[in-house]
Amino acid sequence: MEQPLEPHLRIGALCERVLEEKDGVLSLIRVIDRLIITAEGTDVPKEIPPSQVPLTALMSWVGGLGDYEAKIRAVFPGGESIESITLPFHLDALDRVQNLIVQLVLPIRRSGVHWFNFLLGDQIKGRVPLRVIYERKEHPKRTGQPT
């Protein structure tokens, strides 16, 4: 359905958590654009071990009138993607802000840049990168006790 005035993305961010105070003011804690995964030991895998990382995403929409649907699409370095649930929202004044806080669990399968697209309907309105870095810290194996 055609809306009279489409909102724009005021904030699209990834962070550790979002605090929402009683007066509606938000605080973004530890805004993230890089994630370092470290494996340490005597037998460290050459490739990044599969894992899951919890993240919080914030989409803040403003300037529209009407009913809308937003979602987040994560695109992985190999081209695969996943989407969040669809989040409906309503804006009844041009100065009204709608903040959508989304808890994500990101499956990590490889290092590289993961893109997070912020969608209004099916259109990308903004995107942010998350670079995943794999660091190996291999320790030499001990073959015997010193005498």
C-alpha positions in Angstrom: 0.0 0.0 0.0 1.4 3.4 -1.0 2.0 5.6 2.1 1.6 9.4 2.1 5.1 10.0 3.4 7.7 7.3 3.9 10.0 7.5 7.0 13.7 7.5 6.8 16.2 5.6 8.9 17.5 8.0 11.6 19.7 5.3 13.3 20.8 1.9 12.1 23.4 0.3 14.4 24.7 -2.8 16.0 25.7 -2.8 19.6 26.1 -5.0 22.7 22.8 -3.6 24.2 20.4 -0.8 24.1 19.1 0.8 27.3 15.7 2.5 27.1 15.0 4.9 30.0 11.5 5.5 31.4 11.3 8.8 29.4 12.0 6.9 26.2 15.6 8.1 25.7 18.0 5.5 24.4 21.6 4.7 25.2 23.6 2.4 22.8 26.2 0.4 24.7 29.4 -0.7 22.9 28.5 0.1 19.3 30.2 -2.7 17.3 31.7 -2.7 13.8 34.4 -5.4 14.5 34.3 -8.7 16.2 37.5 -10.6 17.1 37.2 -14.3 17.8 40.2 -15.8 19.3 41.1 -19.5 19.6 44.0 -20.3 21.9 45.7 -23.6 22.8 48.0 -26.3 21.5 45.7 -27.6 18.7 44.0 -24.5 17.3 41.8 -25.0 14.2 43.0 -23.3 11.0 39.5 -22.1 10.2 37.2 -20.2 12.5 35.2 -22.6 14.6 31.4 -22.2 14.1 29.8 -20.2 16.9 26.9 -17.9 17.7 27.3 -14.3 18.9 24.5 -12.3 20.6 24.0 -8.8 19.2 21.5 -6.0 19.6 20.4 -4.0 16.5 18.6 -0.7 16.6 16.5 0.7 13.8 15.1 4.2 14.5 12.6 5.5 12.0 11.3 9.1 11.7 9.4 11.4 9.3 6.7 9.1 8.0 2.9 8.8 8.3 1.2 5.5 8.3 1.8 1.8 8.9 5.1 0.2 8.0 7.1 -3.0 8.3 10.8 -3.2 9.0 13.3 -6.0 9.3 17.0 -6.7 9.3 18.8 -8.9 6.7 22.3 -10.1 7.6 24.4 -11.1 4.5 27.4 -13.3 5.2 30.8 -13.2 3.4 29.8 -16.3 1.4 26.6 -14.6 0.1 24.1 -16.5 2.3 21.7 -14.4 4.3 19.2 -14.5 7.2 16.4 -12.1 8.1 14.9 -11.0 11.4 11.3 -11.2 12.1 9.1 -8.5 10.4 8.4 -5.7 12.8 5.3 -3.7 12.1 5.1 -0.1 13.4 2.9 3.0 13.1 3.9 6.7 12.7 1.1 9.2 13.3 3.1 12.5 13.2 6.2 13.6 11.1 8.2 14.3 14.3 7.3 10.9 15.9 10.2 8.5 16.2 9.8 4.7 16.3 12.7 2.8 17.8 12.9 -0.9 17.0 15.3 -2.9 19.2 16.1 -6.4 17.9 17.9 -9.1 19.8 19.9 -11.2 17.3 22.0 -14.3 17.5 24.5 -14.2 14.7 25.8 -17.6 13.4 29.5 -17.2 12.7 30.8 -19.6 10.1 33.7 -17.6 8.6 35.7 -14.5 9.0 35.1 -11.5 6.8 32.6 -8.7 6.4 29.0 -9.4 7.4 26.6 -6.7 6.2 23.4 -5.8 8.1 20.8 -4.3 5.8 17.9 -2.3 7.4 14.8 -2.8 5.4 11.5 -0.9 5.2 9.2 -3.3 3.5 11.5 -4.9 1.0 13.7 -1.9 0.3 17.1 -1.4 1.9 17.2 2.0 3.6 20.6 1.6 5.3 23.3 -0.9 6.1 26.3 -1.3 8.4 29.2 -3.7 8.2 30.5 -6.1 10.9 34.0 -7.4 10.3 34.6 -10.8 11.9 38.3 -11.4 12.5 39.7 -14.8 13.5 42.9 -14.8 15.6 44.8 -18.0 16.3 47.1 -18.2 19.3 48.8 -21.6 19.1 51.0 -22.7 22.0 53.8 -25.3 21.4 53.0 -28.7 22.7 55.0 -29.8 25.7 56.7 -33.1 25.0 58.1 -33.8 28.5 59.0 -32.4 31.8 62.2 -30.5 32.3 64.8 -32.3 34.4 
